Amino acid sequence: MNIKKVENLIVGAGPAGLAVAGRFRKQNIPFVIVEQTDKIVWSWHNHYDRLLLHTVKELSHLPYLEFPEDYPRYVPKTKLADYYENYAKHFNIKPEFNVEVRSVSKENNHWNINTNKQTYQAKNVIIATGVNRVPFLPVWKNQIDFKGNIIHSRSYKNVSPFKGKKVLIIGMGNTGAELALDLSEHLVEVAVSVRSELLIVPRDINGRPVQLTAKKLEKLPFGLGRWVGKQVRRVVIGDLIKYGVQVSKKDPIDHLKQTGKTPVIDLGTVKQIKLGNIKIVDDIESFYEYGVQLKNGTRLEIDTIILATGYRAKVEQFIKNTDGLLDSYGVPKNVIGTGAHSGLFFVGFDNYKLGGILGTIFTDSKTIVDQISKKHKTNCT
């Protein structure tokens, strides 16, 4: 297998990889970017039809190129994919496509990256595969007996295949909540299995994005901002216990910083729950031929199960040595690798900051390229 020597190798041509590549190009630092699919931002091309960014466009663009003025505040996925394609053209970013990275290992002062096509040898490797790389597919007791269909939310595009069906969504994060909303608005019988307390925040209040308001409230002293946020949620979201939803009393910002889990950003799901168009049910105990049995003993007849159970980063599948690298959620602890992982960089993994993953991609890509730029300039002098 051929060995190709490069200074910087970016793995993944999603938003994270493009952000790093754009910054490299701006600073005239050489790089190669590889992508396992046949197009940039493959996931955004293939998300469900109704998806919009949940974060405002002014805080969601990539470095050095803002969204066009005529883009709506919450950018739809088709326009977002167009923007990323344009970004790649603007910065002359040309990924090597259909390159699957199989292993990343260190040898002396360089990294060997084995792929299905060739081996790369790099001083620095920027892992931009993100937290949503591998769909998480849990298995329940007697699941094999179920006669209906089971799909992961990644396969959901629109309501067409589900009309006239009884659908159960397992998991109510942002994806589960929005798919339930989509189905209910098209008169599909839908229930959502929820096993834990939920943190729910409105996306907008009186036309004002909560994301922008939260940033301002966070700066208020004595925890005043969080108190205001709690009162707003109490009024806007309300008490959902009688609908089967246990609303967490935790502060959404603290929860995000501690767990990396984003609150459910409500786009109308709560209203549909209150109207009875979305049923909230208990956790799953087991499957039977025609549905599921809940932990409270109730049996539900179901045609289709949609697993809105999230994803895993799973970088340990290709990085050979991950000792001390990952946190308890299997996510890289730091943007810049140290010790045995010096020369490894991670962007698109930090879900622990206010502002959404695209906001952290913007800042973390700068941290990475600034660090590599210092070494690059030192080597050039």
Helices and strands as residue ranges (DSSP letters): E 3-11, H 15-26, E 32-34, H 42-46, G 57-59, H 77-90, E 101-107, E 110-115, E 119-127, E 134-135, G 143-145, E 149-152, G 153-155, G 160-162, E 166-170, H 174-185, E 189-193, E 200-202, E 204-205, E 208-209, H 210-217, G 221-223, H 224-236, G 241-243, H 252-259, E 264-266, H 269-274, E 278-281, E 284-288, E 291-294, E 299-301, E 304-307, E 311-312, G 315-317, G 339-341, E 344-346, H 356-380
